[in-house]
Amino acid sequence: MNRFYFLILVFLSFAISAANLDSEIWNSLSAGDYNVGFKNHEVTDFSRTYQLPETNSQKLIYRPIHINIWYPALENSNATMDFADYQYIAEKALNPEFDKSKPEFISELKELYVRSKADADLFEKIFYQKTIAVLEAEELTGSFPVVIYSPGGGEIASENFVLCELLASNGYIVISSPSVGFDRLGVQTTLSDIRFLFNYVQNLKFAQKDNIALVGFCFGSMCNMIFAEENHFVKAIVGLHSEYLNPDSRRDYSLPDSPVFANRNLAYLELDGSFLKHRDSEVFNKMYYSDRYQVHFSEIPHNGFTSFYVMQSHCFEKELIRGRDNRDLTYELSCRLILAFLNHYLKGEANFEDNKKAILSEQKIPKSLLLVDNYNAAKPAPPSKAKFMEIVESGNTRDMTDLYQQVRKIDPEIILFGENDLLRPAYKFLGEGNEHAIAIFKLIIDSYPNGWNGWDSLGEAYREAGNLKESKNCYEKALELKGKDERIEKIIEELKSRGKHEL
């Protein structure tokens, strides 16, 4: 209960708006063409042990993971869930010793809200607001793209159930699990949980296992970005006020400004607010090979991108709420944008940039609300290491050099090959007396200017070609980088002796 009491205080400090909840999902958000089912399953990750929190026992158990799944379902006569169901299920998942009935739990929660100046009647209306999901409804036969949702640090799996229901009603399977902590261990654990969810998806009968997007909020979005580096089945990422935008967090967690996934086409949608000022666009600007979009709103607080915070704040009278219309509108716009983004990149439907413009113009959006609206189209994807090696080994110096320069012009930091990867083909051409070897060694020192071996090898190639001046310069650079080396020193003296008239 203390956890939910803390959330109440957060709502008051953020002052999120109230709105009409008479629609199918939220405000004017309507459901798609599919019925929605919801499952909450506890599964066990047998690859990891876990110590129960707040106990004196040192006994380790296998890590339990509560998985929430929203999915297209057959029509079902059972009653749809309500907001209170999500709260109740989440509390049972968080607390192994929880034994209260739903009415008992909601009654106690209501008392906490009322003590925090919530209106009792509004509480009843909000918490018993019907959703569109049916618990344990039978799955609809079909083939559906997958969205892995990662909640904020220490948050519950259903924190954004409105968005998850919206996606499921439009033909997506959405899967999520609770998050833990904000520290380095929290990052490691959350990453392992995301990996577990990805593997769990492979067992879902109607999931398109190679057509996956990641959606996350705050800490969860940051972990999604890290996971995307290792998994090429991920086609798109949505970051909701992503902590990866915070340079302090990237430094604290040793994360790069240019992640490895930036070397491939991975569509990216960044939705952000103005709550945290110390943020940047370094990652966005370096995703050269991806279609990437930024939409930033003013007046929306950090947690305003999650349905739990938005809905729970509606338990308070209007005079306790600031900027209600803009903040509700922003959440609705965010849901619409995410759906349109995923429809384009996972289903191949209408162009997202066109849809984005329509969504942001179809309603009367105050000029002050939209802070940023950016779109950068993907540059031509860089060659794989294997493809680049093919061009190197072909002996076509012009094609190799032109491609290298084109890619480096787009991304000066890109790594096309390891420092020693090109040595074998270079020495092959050197042995054949082919000047293509010199061109290869030049690429090595351009990518690794502080590596002595590349300069040493280029010096050898120039010496074989009879260019004693350039050979001497390269060997001197190699000696500078390596330090004292009798072999290199001897070669330099030999070059000086042979080429006095030229040098």
Secondary structure, 3 states (H helix, E strand, C coil): CHHHHHHHHHHHHHCCCCCCCCCCCECCECCCCCEEEEEEEEEEEEEEEECCCCCCCCCCEEEEEEEEEEEEECCCCCCCCEHHHHHHHHHHHHCCCCCCCHHHHHHHHHHHHHHCCCCHHHHHHHHCCECCEEECCCECCCCEEEEEEECCCCCCCCCCHHHHHHHHHCCCEEEECCCCCCCHHHHHHHHHHHHHHHHHHCCCCCEEEEEEEEEEECHHHHHHHHHHHHCCCEEEEEEECCHHHCHHHHHHCCCCCCCHHHHCCCEEEEEECCCCCCCCCHHHHCCCCCCEEEEEECCCCHHHHCHHHHHHHHHCCHHHCCCHHHHHHHHHHHHHHHHHHHHHHHHCCCCHHHHHHHHHHHCCCCCCCEEEEEEECCCCCCCCHHHHHHHHHHCCHHHHHHHHHHHHHHCCCCCCCCCCCCHHHHHHHHHCCCCHHHHHHHHHHHHCCCCHHHHHHHHHHHHHHCCHHHHHHHHHHHHHHHCCCHHHHHHHHHHHHHCCCCC
